[in-house]
Amino acid sequence: LKTTLAAALASDRLELFLEPVAALPQRSIKGYEATLRLKGVPPEEADLRRVATATGLRADLDRLLVERAAQVLRILRARNREATALCRIGGESLTAEPFRAALDALGRSDPALSAAVTLEIAEAEYEALDTAGRESMSALAEKGFTFSLCDLGRLRPALAEAGTLGVNRLRIAADELLRAQT
């Protein structure tokens, strides 16, 4: 899968998949969760994020994900100004130059669109960010990007600091919430 992923990135054989995020009870679509898939490979067989991280291709994969999501959002927002996309990225991508350059260009070209893109980071990767990673988050937040934390295992990241870095959403598993109530 490692060589397949590298070849797919080089030959543009990755496709964007948008899964609607609906609000209950009306079932109105509030946004989309964006992921990349290898063309012709069932998604359950390809853990692209894990493979990309292990091979040093994560920033390239994340850059492509955000760029493709922004392209689709331009079309969706022509009909629905509230359309948003949630893109799960790796913490190391925040300091990778090609990834940052793509986000900087998006922020300059269309600030309203950059505000519609939420970058999601796992709690463990957020906590492992160094000073450069946190500064990058802060700079991206100033350009309008928002952040979300996912895979919260302890329900106690440094939320005050996270808020100042542009984190405005948390994705918490229902069983974790129920456990916290007891």
N, CA and C atoms as an extended XYZ file, in Angstrom:
546
Properties=species:S:1:pos:R:3:atomname:S:1:resname:S:1:resid:I:1 pbc="F F F"
N         0.826       -1.200        0.000 N   LEU     1
C         0.000        0.000        0.000 CA  LEU     1
C         0.869        1.262        0.000 C   LEU     1
N         2.096        1.159        0.536 N   LYS     2
C         2.981        2.331        0.577 CA  LYS     2
C         3.313        2.817       -0.831 C   LYS     2
N         3.734        1.907       -1.703 N   THR     3
C         4.072        2.311       -3.066 CA  THR     3
C         2.819        2.713       -3.836 C   THR     3
N         1.708        2.076       -3.547 N   THR     4
C         0.446        2.426       -4.209 CA  THR     4
C         0.047        3.848       -3.854 C   THR     4
N         0.202        4.226       -2.592 N   LEU     5
C        -0.149        5.579       -2.167 CA  LEU     5
C         0.748        6.614       -2.825 C   LEU     5
N         2.043        6.366       -2.847 N   ALA     6
C         2.973        7.305       -3.487 CA  ALA     6
C         2.639        7.462       -4.966 C   ALA     6
N         2.351        6.350       -5.632 N   ALA     7
C         1.994        6.404       -7.053 CA  ALA     7
C         0.665        7.125       -7.254 C   ALA     7
N        -0.282        6.901       -6.353 N   ALA     8
C        -1.591        7.551       -6.463 CA  ALA     8
C        -1.473        9.059       -6.276 C   ALA     8
N        -0.624        9.496       -5.371 N   LEU     9
C        -0.401       10.931       -5.186 CA  LEU     9
C         0.236       11.546       -6.435 C   LEU     9
N         1.175       10.831       -7.018 N   ALA    10
C         1.873       11.346       -8.197 CA  ALA    10
C         0.982       11.360       -9.438 C   ALA    10
N         0.081       10.382       -9.545 N   SER    11
C        -0.731       10.267      -10.767 CA  SER    11
C        -2.175       10.722      -10.573 C   SER    11
N        -2.475       11.354       -9.441 N   ASP    12
C        -3.813       11.897       -9.183 CA  ASP    12
C        -4.892       10.813       -9.212 C   ASP    12
N        -4.631        9.705       -8.518 N   ARG    13
C        -5.600        8.618       -8.447 CA  ARG    13
C        -6.304        8.565       -7.101 C   ARG    13
N        -6.373        9.691       -6.423 N   LEU    14
C        -7.105        9.778       -5.167 CA  LEU    14
C        -8.367       10.585       -5.410 C   LEU    14
N        -9.480       10.112       -4.868 N   GLU    15
C       -10.734       10.824       -5.056 CA  GLU    15
C       -11.253       11.314       -3.712 C   GLU    15
N       -11.948       12.434       -3.763 N   LEU    16
C       -12.518       13.038       -2.563 CA  LEU    16
C       -13.868       12.406       -2.282 C   LEU    16
N       -14.093       12.059       -1.031 N   PHE    17
C       -15.383       11.528       -0.600 CA  PHE    17
C       -15.916       12.464        0.475 C   PHE    17
N       -17.138       12.938        0.293 N   LEU    18
C       -17.782       13.819        1.270 CA  LEU    18
C       -18.924       13.068        1.943 C   LEU    18
N       -18.856       12.990        3.249 N   GLU    19
C       -19.941       12.379        4.010 CA  GLU    19
C       -20.696       13.485        4.728 C   GLU    19
N       -22.015       13.569        4.502 N   PRO    20
C       -22.781       14.646        5.134 CA  PRO    20
C       -22.818       14.498        6.654 C   PRO    20
N       -22.744       15.630        7.330 N   VAL    21
C       -22.920       15.688        8.783 CA  VAL    21
C       -24.272       16.357        9.000 C   VAL    21
N       -25.206       15.615        9.562 N   ALA    22
C       -26.577       16.105        9.701 CA  ALA    22
C       -26.881       16.476       11.146 C   ALA    22
N       -27.765       17.453       11.306 N   ALA    23
C       -28.244       17.866       12.625 CA  ALA    23
C       -29.584       17.178       12.874 C   ALA    23
N       -29.736       16.669       14.054 N   LEU    24
C       -30.999       16.011       14.415 CA  LEU    24
C       -31.863       16.993       15.166 C   LEU    24
N       -33.147       16.925       15.187 N   PRO    25
C       -34.002       15.922       14.552 CA  PRO    25
C       -34.390       16.286       13.125 C   PRO    25
N       -34.034       17.458       12.631 N   GLN    26
C       -34.462       17.880       11.301 CA  GLN    26
C       -33.725       17.158       10.177 C   GLN    26
N       -32.597       16.582       10.471 N   ARG    27
C       -31.735       15.920        9.491 CA  ARG    27
C       -31.216       16.882        8.438 C   ARG    27
N       -31.081       18.137        8.807 N   SER    28
C       -30.522       19.104        7.866 CA  SER    28
C       -29.002       18.939        7.834 C   SER    28
N       -28.437       19.066        6.661 N   ILE    29
C       -26.998       18.892        6.500 CA  ILE    29
C       -26.291       20.154        6.961 C   ILE    29
N       -25.384       19.979        7.924 N   LYS    30
C       -24.639       21.101        8.490 CA  LYS    30
C       -23.257       21.256        7.871 C   LYS    30
N       -22.800       20.249        7.217 N   GLY    31
C       -21.480       20.280        6.606 CA  GLY    31
C       -21.121       18.905        6.095 C   GLY    31
N       -19.865       18.746        5.737 N   TYR    32
C       -19.401       17.482        5.175 CA  TYR    32
C       -18.063       17.111        5.788 C   TYR    32
N       -17.891       15.827        6.025 N   GLU    33
C       -16.591       15.319        6.452 CA  GLU    33
C       -15.883       14.834        5.195 C   GLU    33
N       -14.729       15.408        4.915 N   ALA    34
C       -13.997       15.104        3.691 CA  ALA    34
C       -12.896       14.083        3.958 C   ALA    34
N       -12.821       13.086        3.102 N   THR    35
C       -11.741       12.096        3.171 CA  THR    35
C       -11.285       11.785        1.748 C   THR    35
N       -10.082       11.283        1.637 N   LEU    36
C        -9.567       10.849        0.339 CA  LEU    36
C        -9.584        9.332        0.283 C   LEU    36
N        -9.865        8.818       -0.894 N   ARG    37
C        -9.864        7.371       -1.113 CA  ARG    37
C        -9.055        7.062       -2.361 C   ARG    37
N        -8.441        5.900       -2.343 N   LEU    38
C        -7.763        5.407       -3.536 CA  LEU    38
C        -8.809        4.916       -4.513 C   LEU    38
N        -8.720        5.348       -5.745 N   LYS    39
C        -9.678        4.895       -6.757 CA  LYS    39
C        -9.546        3.385       -6.929 C   LYS    39
N       -10.682        2.705       -6.856 N   GLY    40
C       -10.702        1.261       -7.069 CA  GLY    40
C       -10.360        0.425       -5.851 C   GLY    40
N       -10.110        1.043       -4.706 N   VAL    41
C        -9.778        0.286       -3.489 CA  VAL    41
C       -10.853        0.573       -2.443 C   VAL    41
N       -11.511       -0.476       -1.907 N   PRO    42
C       -12.526       -0.231       -0.873 CA  PRO    42
C       -11.912        0.509        0.313 C   PRO    42
N       -12.638        1.497        0.873 N   PRO    43
C       -12.063        2.327        1.937 CA  PRO    43
C       -11.635        1.538        3.165 C   PRO    43
N       -12.311        0.437        3.460 N   GLU    44
C       -11.928       -0.323        4.651 CA  GLU    44
C       -10.594       -1.038        4.467 C   GLU    44
N       -10.114       -1.174        3.230 N   GLU    45
C        -8.839       -1.837        2.980 CA  GLU    45
C        -7.663       -0.863        2.984 C   GLU    45
N        -7.945        0.414        2.914 N   ALA    46
C        -6.862        1.392        2.786 CA  ALA    46
C        -6.929        2.406        3.918 C   ALA    46
N        -6.039        2.266        4.879 N   ASP    47
C        -5.933        3.263        5.938 CA  ASP    47
C        -4.890        4.283        5.482 C   ASP    47
N        -5.327        5.197        4.648 N   LEU    48
C        -4.394        6.124        4.008 CA  LEU    48
C        -3.647        7.002        4.999 C   LEU    48
N        -4.330        7.475        6.035 N   ARG    49
C        -3.658        8.366        6.990 CA  ARG    49
C        -2.505        7.651        7.677 C   ARG    49
N        -2.720        6.414        8.099 N   ARG    50
C        -1.669        5.661        8.792 CA  ARG    50
C        -0.485        5.404        7.865 C   ARG    50
N        -0.775        4.969        6.646 N   VAL    51
C         0.281        4.676        5.689 CA  VAL    51
C         1.027        5.953        5.302 C   VAL    51
N         0.288        7.044        5.078 N   ALA    52
C         0.929        8.308        4.705 CA  ALA    52
C         1.830        8.813        5.824 C   ALA    52
N         1.404        8.662        7.069 N   THR    53
C         2.231        9.086        8.201 CA  THR    53
C         3.503        8.254        8.261 C   THR    53
N         3.376        6.942        8.090 N   ALA    54
C         4.537        6.049        8.177 CA  ALA    54
C         5.533        6.273        7.049 C   ALA    54
N         5.061        6.746        5.897 N   THR    55
C         5.951        6.917        4.748 CA  THR    55
C         6.397        8.360        4.533 C   THR    55
N         5.975        9.269        5.405 N   GLY    56
C         6.371       10.662        5.261 CA  GLY    56
C         5.570       11.423        4.211 C   GLY    56
N         4.435       10.880        3.805 N   LEU    57
C         3.600       11.512        2.788 CA  LEU    57
C         2.367       12.200        3.369 C   LEU    57
N         2.284       12.280        4.685 N   ARG    58
C         1.070       12.800        5.315 CA  ARG    58
C         0.786       14.245        4.923 C   ARG    58
N         1.787       15.090        4.891 N   ALA    59
C         1.557       16.494        4.532 CA  ALA    59
C         1.053       16.610        3.091 C   ALA    59
N         1.582       15.780        2.194 N   ASP    60
C         1.113       15.792        0.801 CA  ASP    60
C        -0.336       15.332        0.710 C   ASP    60
N        -0.668       14.283        1.450 N   LEU    61
C        -2.041       13.776        1.471 CA  LEU    61
C        -2.988       14.821        2.057 C   LEU    61
N        -2.580       15.461        3.143 N   ASP    62
C        -3.416       16.481        3.783 CA  ASP    62
C        -3.589       17.704        2.883 C   ASP    62
N        -2.534       18.097        2.193 N   ARG    63
C        -2.621       19.231        1.270 CA  ARG    63
C        -3.633       18.938        0.168 C   ARG    63
N        -3.553       17.749       -0.400 N   LEU    64
C        -4.487       17.363       -1.453 CA  LEU    64
C        -5.919       17.319       -0.929 C   LEU    64
N        -6.102       16.809        0.280 N   LEU    65
C        -7.426       16.744        0.894 CA  LEU    65
C        -8.031       18.137        1.034 C   LEU    65
N        -7.282       19.069        1.579 N   VAL    66
C        -7.793       20.425        1.792 CA  VAL    66
C        -8.041       21.121        0.452 C   VAL    66
N        -7.129       20.954       -0.499 N   GLU    67
C        -7.322       21.592       -1.803 CA  GLU    67
C        -8.576       21.075       -2.504 C   GLU    67
N        -8.770       19.749       -2.485 N   ARG    68
C        -9.950       19.170       -3.129 CA  ARG    68
C       -11.231       19.576       -2.406 C   ARG    68
N       -11.193       19.577       -1.088 N   ALA    69
C       -12.382       19.990       -0.325 CA  ALA    69
C       -12.729       21.443       -0.641 C   ALA    69
N       -11.726       22.297       -0.764 N   ALA    70
C       -11.969       23.711       -1.088 CA  ALA    70
C       -12.572       23.852       -2.485 C   ALA    70
N       -12.110       23.051       -3.436 N   GLN    71
C       -12.668       23.098       -4.791 CA  GLN    71
C       -14.157       22.754       -4.775 C   GLN    71
N       -14.513       21.700       -4.056 N   VAL    72
C       -15.914       21.285       -3.990 CA  VAL    72
C       -16.731       22.313       -3.203 C   VAL    72
N       -16.154       22.860       -2.146 N   LEU    73
C       -16.871       23.871       -1.360 CA  LEU    73
C       -17.199       25.112       -2.189 C   LEU    73
N       -16.327       25.484       -3.103 N   ARG    74
C       -16.623       26.634       -3.973 CA  ARG    74
C       -17.938       26.401       -4.725 C   ARG    74
N       -18.133       25.195       -5.200 N   ILE    75
C       -19.360       24.852       -5.939 CA  ILE    75
C       -20.546       24.774       -4.988 C   ILE    75
N       -20.373       24.084       -3.868 N   LEU    76
C       -21.472       23.927       -2.909 CA  LEU    76
C       -21.919       25.261       -2.335 C   LEU    76
N       -20.967       26.152       -2.077 N   ARG    77
C       -21.310       27.432       -1.454 CA  ARG    77
C       -22.015       28.377       -2.430 C   ARG    77
N       -21.981       28.076       -3.722 N   ALA    78
C       -22.758       28.868       -4.679 CA  ALA    78
C       -24.256       28.649       -4.446 C   ALA    78
N       -24.604       27.453       -3.945 N   ARG    79
C       -26.008       27.132       -3.654 CA  ARG    79
C       -26.344       27.280       -2.177 C   ARG    79
N       -25.360       27.020       -1.315 N   ASN    80
C       -25.601       27.043        0.126 CA  ASN    80
C       -24.403       27.712        0.800 C   ASN    80
N       -24.561       28.962        1.181 N   ARG    81
C       -23.455       29.730        1.771 CA  ARG    81
C       -22.982       29.161        3.105 C   ARG    81
N       -23.735       28.252        3.684 N   GLU    82
C       -23.381       27.681        4.980 CA  GLU    82
C       -22.583       26.383        4.869 C   GLU    82
N       -22.323       25.886        3.658 N   ALA    83
C       -21.616       24.616        3.486 CA  ALA    83
C       -20.212       24.708        4.082 C   ALA    83
N       -19.835       23.656        4.814 N   THR    84
C       -18.505       23.582        5.425 CA  THR    84
C       -17.914       22.199        5.177 C   THR    84
N       -16.615       22.073        5.348 N   ALA    85
C       -15.937       20.782        5.211 CA  ALA    85
C       -14.998       20.587        6.392 C   ALA    85
N       -15.016       19.390        6.919 N   LEU    86
C       -14.147       18.994        8.024 CA  LEU    86
C       -13.062       18.094        7.441 C   LEU    86
N       -11.804       18.504        7.542 N   CYS    87
C       -10.678       17.770        6.968 CA  CYS    87
C        -9.747       17.323        8.086 C   CYS    87
N        -9.617       16.024        8.263 N   ARG    88
C        -8.725       15.510        9.304 CA  ARG    88
C        -7.292       15.505        8.785 C   ARG    88
N        -6.439       16.203        9.503 N   ILE    89
C        -5.042       16.317        9.100 CA  ILE    89
C        -4.141       15.802       10.216 C   ILE    89
N        -2.887       15.599        9.891 N   GLY    90
C        -1.904       15.208       10.889 CA  GLY    90
C        -1.231       16.438       11.474 C   GLY    90
N        -0.844       16.358       12.713 N   GLY    91
C        -0.189       17.479       13.370 CA  GLY    91
C         1.094       17.905       12.676 C   GLY    91
N         1.827       16.941       12.112 N   GLU    92
C         3.080       17.277       11.443 CA  GLU    92
C         2.859       18.089       10.169 C   GLU    92
N         1.673       18.012        9.608 N   SER    93
C         1.381       18.779        8.390 CA  SER    93
C         1.395       20.280        8.651 C   SER    93
N         1.083       20.678        9.877 N   LEU    94
C         1.002       22.106       10.204 CA  LEU    94
C         2.312       22.841        9.975 C   LEU    94
N         3.422       22.131       10.065 N   THR    95
C         4.720       22.782        9.889 CA  THR    95
C         5.384       22.415        8.561 C   THR    95
N         4.720       21.602        7.746 N   ALA    96
C         5.277       21.233        6.438 CA  ALA    96
C         5.049       22.379        5.455 C   ALA    96
N         6.097       22.795        4.786 N   GLU    97
C         6.030       23.981        3.921 CA  GLU    97
C         5.013       23.865        2.784 C   GLU    97
N         4.938       22.754        2.045 N   PRO    98
C         3.955       22.700        0.953 CA  PRO    98
C         2.507       22.800        1.472 C   PRO    98
N         2.250       22.185        2.606 N   PHE    99
C         0.905       22.242        3.194 CA  PHE    99
C         0.578       23.665        3.618 C   PHE    99
N         1.508       24.287        4.334 N   ARG   100
C         1.291       25.674        4.791 CA  ARG   100
C         1.142       26.635        3.620 C   ARG   100
N         1.939       26.446        2.573 N   ALA   101
C         1.853       27.324        1.405 CA  ALA   101
C         0.481       27.207        0.739 C   ALA   101
N        -0.052       25.983        0.648 N   ALA   102
C        -1.377       25.786        0.047 CA  ALA   102
C        -2.456       26.464        0.887 C   ALA   102
N        -2.368       26.349        2.213 N   LEU   103
C        -3.362       26.985        3.077 CA  LEU   103
C        -3.225       28.498        3.060 C   LEU   103
N        -1.993       28.992        3.018 N   ASP   104
C        -1.783       30.442        2.931 CA  ASP   104
C        -2.394       30.987        1.642 C   ASP   104
N        -2.194       30.271        0.536 N   ALA   105
C        -2.760       30.710       -0.747 CA  ALA   105
C        -4.284       30.706       -0.697 C   ALA   105
N        -4.863       29.681       -0.101 N   LEU   106
C        -6.322       29.617        0.032 CA  LEU   106
C        -6.831       30.757        0.905 C   LEU   106
N        -6.149       31.033        1.993 N   GLY   107
C        -6.551       32.116        2.888 CA  GLY   107
C        -6.492       33.476        2.224 C   GLY   107
N        -5.479       33.684        1.386 N   ARG   108
C        -5.355       34.964        0.667 CA  ARG   108
C        -6.394       35.085       -0.447 C   ARG   108
N        -6.620       34.000       -1.180 N   SER   109
C        -7.501       34.076       -2.347 CA  SER   109
C        -8.982       34.137       -1.980 C   SER   109
N        -9.368       33.470       -0.900 N   ASP   110
C       -10.793       33.427       -0.553 CA  ASP   110
C       -10.958       33.249        0.960 C   ASP   110
N       -10.909       34.345        1.716 N   PRO   111
C       -11.022       34.253        3.175 CA  PRO   111
C       -12.324       33.600        3.649 C   PRO   111
N       -13.419       33.835        2.938 N   ALA   112
C       -14.692       33.222        3.333 CA  ALA   112
C       -14.636       31.707        3.170 C   ALA   112
N       -13.955       31.255        2.143 N   LEU   113
C       -13.827       29.814        1.922 CA  LEU   113
C       -12.925       29.181        2.975 C   LEU   113
N       -11.853       29.871        3.353 N   SER   114
C       -10.970       29.303        4.371 CA  SER   114
C       -11.708       29.161        5.700 C   SER   114
N       -12.664       30.047        5.973 N   ALA   115
C       -13.452       29.940        7.201 CA  ALA   115
C       -14.406       28.745        7.156 C   ALA   115
N       -14.688       28.245        5.954 N   ALA   116
C       -15.590       27.098        5.806 CA  ALA   116
C       -14.841       25.769        5.916 C   ALA   116
N       -13.522       25.826        5.986 N   VAL   117
C       -12.706       24.614        6.100 CA  VAL   117
C       -12.265       24.470        7.552 C   VAL   117
N       -12.683       23.390        8.185 N   THR   118
C       -12.251       23.097        9.551 CA  THR   118
C       -11.204       22.000        9.499 C   THR   118
N       -10.051       22.253       10.089 N   LEU   119
C        -8.963       21.283       10.136 CA  LEU   119
C        -9.053       20.519       11.446 C   LEU   119
N        -9.161       19.210       11.350 N   GLU   120
C        -9.346       18.381       12.543 CA  GLU   120
C        -8.055       17.625       12.859 C   GLU   120
N        -7.687       17.658       14.132 N   ILE   121
C        -6.454       17.027       14.596 CA  ILE   121
C        -6.791       16.122       15.779 C   ILE   121
N        -6.171       14.957       15.823 N   ALA   122
C        -6.359       14.045       16.957 CA  ALA   122
C        -5.752       14.662       18.214 C   ALA   122
N        -6.373       14.380       19.346 N   GLU   123
C        -5.901       14.947       20.621 CA  GLU   123
C        -4.423       14.626       20.871 C   GLU   123
N        -4.019       13.394       20.617 N   ALA   124
C        -2.626       13.007       20.875 CA  ALA   124
C        -1.668       13.817       20.006 C   ALA   124
N        -2.051       14.068       18.760 N   GLU   125
C        -1.191       14.862       17.880 CA  GLU   125
C        -1.190       16.328       18.296 C   GLU   125
N        -2.321       16.812       18.760 N   TYR   126
C        -2.393       18.192       19.243 CA  TYR   126
C        -1.473       18.381       20.448 C   TYR   126
N        -1.542       17.452       21.394 N   GLU   127
C        -0.712       17.560       22.598 CA  GLU   127
C         0.771       17.410       22.283 C   GLU   127
N         1.099       16.724       21.172 N   ALA   128
C         2.500       16.522       20.800 CA  ALA   128
C         3.062       17.676       19.968 C   ALA   128
N         2.223       18.655       19.620 N   LEU   129
C         2.700       19.778       18.809 CA  LEU   129
C         3.783       20.557       19.546 C   LEU   129
N         4.809       20.911       18.807 N   ASP   130
C         5.856       21.752       19.384 CA  ASP   130
C         5.469       23.222       19.197 C   ASP   130
N         6.357       24.107       19.574 N   THR   131
C         6.077       25.539       19.472 CA  THR   131
C         5.764       25.951       18.040 C   THR   131
N         6.502       25.416       17.078 N   ALA   132
C         6.276       25.771       15.671 CA  ALA   132
C         4.882       25.322       15.225 C   ALA   132
N         4.450       24.152       15.667 N   GLY   133
C         3.116       23.663       15.315 CA  GLY   133
C         2.017       24.533       15.893 C   GLY   133
N         2.191       24.950       17.137 N   ARG   134
C         1.187       25.816       17.775 CA  ARG   134
C         1.169       27.216       17.141 C   ARG   134
N         2.345       27.709       16.789 N   GLU   135
C         2.399       29.001       16.103 CA  GLU   135
C         1.724       28.916       14.738 C   GLU   135
N         1.901       27.781       14.071 N   SER   136
C         1.261       27.576       12.774 CA  SER   136
C        -0.257       27.549       12.917 C   SER   136
N        -0.748       26.863       13.948 N   MET   137
C        -2.195       26.847       14.208 CA  MET   137
C        -2.708       28.257       14.436 C   MET   137
N        -1.997       29.007       15.223 N   SER   138
C        -2.405       30.378       15.527 CA  SER   138
C        -2.431       31.240       14.265 C   SER   138
N        -1.416       31.101       13.428 N   ALA   139
C        -1.354       31.877       12.188 CA  ALA   139
C        -2.487       31.491       11.243 C   ALA   139
N        -2.802       30.205       11.169 N   LEU   140
C        -3.902       29.760       10.316 CA  LEU   140
C        -5.247       30.247       10.859 C   LEU   140
N        -5.387       30.262       12.171 N   ALA   141
C        -6.625       30.763       12.781 CA  ALA   141
C        -6.806       32.244       12.448 C   ALA   141
N        -5.715       33.005       12.411 N   GLU   142
C        -5.798       34.418       12.044 CA  GLU   142
C        -6.245       34.602       10.597 C   GLU   142
N        -5.970       33.594        9.755 N   LYS   143
C        -6.394       33.652        8.354 CA  LYS   143
C        -7.835       33.155        8.180 C   LYS   143
N        -8.477       32.742        9.278 N   GLY   144
C        -9.872       32.332        9.203 CA  GLY   144
C       -10.130       30.847        9.347 C   GLY   144
N        -9.102       30.023        9.300 N   PHE   145
C        -9.313       28.580        9.456 CA  PHE   145
C        -9.733       28.271       10.886 C   PHE   145
N       -10.577       27.269       11.041 N   THR   146
C       -10.957       26.807       12.372 CA  THR   146
C       -10.435       25.388       12.560 C   THR   146
N       -10.375       24.978       13.810 N   PHE   147
C        -9.833       23.667       14.145 CA  PHE   147
C       -10.809       22.883       15.000 C   PHE   147
N       -10.665       21.579       14.924 N   SER   148
C       -11.453       20.656       15.728 CA  SER   148
C       -10.488       19.625       16.314 C   SER   148
N       -10.780       19.191       17.527 N   LEU   149
C       -10.005       18.106       18.130 CA  LEU   149
C       -10.868       16.848       18.129 C   LEU   149
N       -10.261       15.719       17.761 N   CYS   150
C       -10.990       14.456       17.750 CA  CYS   150
C       -10.201       13.406       18.530 C   CYS   150
N       -10.780       12.240       18.636 N   ASP   151
C       -10.168       11.130       19.376 CA  ASP   151
C        -9.795       11.543       20.789 C   ASP   151
N       -10.712       12.273       21.423 N   LEU   152
C       -10.465       12.714       22.791 CA  LEU   152
C       -10.628       11.529       23.728 C   LEU   152
N        -9.549       11.154       24.358 N   GLY   153
C        -9.594       10.010       25.248 CA  GLY   153
C        -9.740       10.385       26.705 C   GLY   153
N        -9.291       11.568       27.055 N   ARG   154
C        -9.285       11.931       28.474 CA  ARG   154
C       -10.247       13.058       28.787 C   ARG   154
N       -10.838       13.643       27.763 N   LEU   155
C       -11.769       14.754       27.934 CA  LEU   155
C       -11.163       15.928       28.699 C   LEU   155
N        -9.868       16.091       28.601 N   ARG   156
C        -9.267       17.229       29.290 CA  ARG   156
C        -7.997       17.743       28.620 C   ARG   156
N        -8.072       17.990       27.319 N   PRO   157
C        -6.914       18.681       26.736 CA  PRO   157
C        -6.878       20.102       27.287 C   PRO   157
N        -5.841       20.798       27.025 N   ALA   158
C        -5.736       22.181       27.496 CA  ALA   158
C        -6.711       23.031       26.681 C   ALA   158
N        -7.969       23.020       27.096 N   LEU   159
C        -9.025       23.651       26.303 CA  LEU   159
C        -8.883       25.166       26.224 C   LEU   159
N        -8.427       25.805       27.271 N   ALA   160
C        -8.266       27.262       27.227 CA  ALA   160
C        -7.244       27.641       26.157 C   ALA   160
N        -6.117       26.947       26.156 N   GLU   161
C        -5.099       27.226       25.143 CA  GLU   161
C        -5.606       26.829       23.765 C   GLU   161
N        -6.309       25.708       23.660 N   ALA   162
C        -6.829       25.258       22.373 CA  ALA   162
C        -7.753       26.308       21.767 C   ALA   162
N        -8.561       26.933       22.583 N   GLY   163
C        -9.463       27.969       22.092 CA  GLY   163
C        -8.724       29.155       21.510 C   GLY   163
N        -7.608       29.510       22.097 N   THR   164
C        -6.843       30.647       21.565 CA  THR   164
C        -6.142       30.289       20.261 C   THR   164
N        -5.992       28.994       19.984 N   LEU   165
C        -5.336       28.552       18.746 CA  LEU   165
C        -6.351       28.261       17.636 C   LEU   165
N        -7.616       28.596       17.853 N   GLY   166
C        -8.614       28.429       16.804 CA  GLY   166
C        -9.460       27.179       16.911 C   GLY   166
N        -9.299       26.388       17.979 N   VAL   167
C       -10.121       25.184       18.145 CA  VAL   167
C       -11.497       25.627       18.620 C   VAL   167
N       -12.512       25.300       17.831 N   ASN   168
C       -13.871       25.651       18.236 CA  ASN   168
C       -14.823       24.461       18.215 C   ASN   168
N       -14.287       23.267       17.959 N   ARG   169
C       -15.109       22.060       17.974 CA  ARG   169
C       -14.341       20.930       18.631 C   ARG   169
N       -15.098       20.062       19.274 N   LEU   170
C       -14.541       18.834       19.844 CA  LEU   170
C       -15.398       17.677       19.355 C   LEU   170
N       -14.751       16.611       18.932 N   ARG   171
C       -15.498       15.414       18.552 CA  ARG   171
C       -15.266       14.385       19.649 C   ARG   171
N       -16.342       14.086       20.348 N   ILE   172
C       -16.254       13.192       21.498 CA  ILE   172
C       -17.180       12.011       21.260 C   ILE   172
N       -16.681       10.814       21.475 N   ALA   173
C       -17.497        9.608       21.317 CA  ALA   173
C       -18.600        9.595       22.373 C   ALA   173
N       -19.769        9.119       21.982 N   ALA   174
C       -20.920        9.107       22.889 CA  ALA   174
C       -20.626        8.303       24.146 C   ALA   174
N       -19.949        7.163       24.014 N   ASP   175
C       -19.661        6.349       25.204 CA  ASP   175
C       -18.733        7.086       26.165 C   ASP   175
N       -17.853        7.929       25.629 N   GLU   176
C       -16.967        8.725       26.485 CA  GLU   176
C       -17.759        9.773       27.267 C   GLU   176
N       -18.738       10.379       26.620 N   LEU   177
C       -19.600       11.346       27.307 CA  LEU   177
C       -20.409       10.668       28.406 C   LEU   177
N       -20.931        9.502       28.098 N   LEU   178
C       -21.723        8.774       29.093 CA  LEU   178
C       -20.852        8.346       30.270 C   LEU   178
N       -19.645        7.944       29.992 N   ARG   179
C       -18.714        7.547       31.055 CA  ARG   179
C       -18.377        8.746       31.939 C   ARG   179
N       -18.273        9.932       31.339 N   ALA   180
C       -17.933       11.135       32.081 CA  ALA   180
C       -19.055       11.550       33.027 C   ALA   180
N       -20.303       11.182       32.706 N   GLN   181
C       -21.426       11.531       33.556 CA  GLN   181
C       -21.483       10.691       34.820 C   GLN   181
N       -20.887        9.528       34.800 N   THR   182
C       -20.957        8.647       35.969 CA  THR   182
C       -19.815        8.880       36.917 C   THR   182
